Amino acid sequence: MSDTAQWLGYTSALLTTSSFFPQALKTIRTNNTEAISLRMYLLFSLGVSGWAIYGLINQDGPVFWANVVTLPAILVVLERKVRAVVAASGRKREE
């Protein structure tokens, strides 16, 4: 892969990865996951994991690192959403 392609890949990875973090930070600050889809985050986390593995297997640094850096933030949001769903489920049973 050419140097230009590598830099384009890393630049694109930086942009897409950094675009995700505002949502993750807002979720952490407010602890509000009401508008977040559990299914979407489950699928998204599986997809990002798959892309990271793909990047590793194909020795594609931009693909690998963009997804490895994004995954922890996704998992934090997913964990908050799962907790909210479980808590809501418990409240419904108590009623």
FENSUL-V683414 format. One record per helix or strand. SS is the DSSP state (@ for helix, = for strand). FROM is the first residue (numbers start at 1). TO is the last residue. If there is no record, write none. Layout:
BEGIN
<<SS FROM TO> <SS FROM TO>>
END
This chain:
BEGIN
<<@ 3 30> <@ 38 57> <@ 61 94>>
END
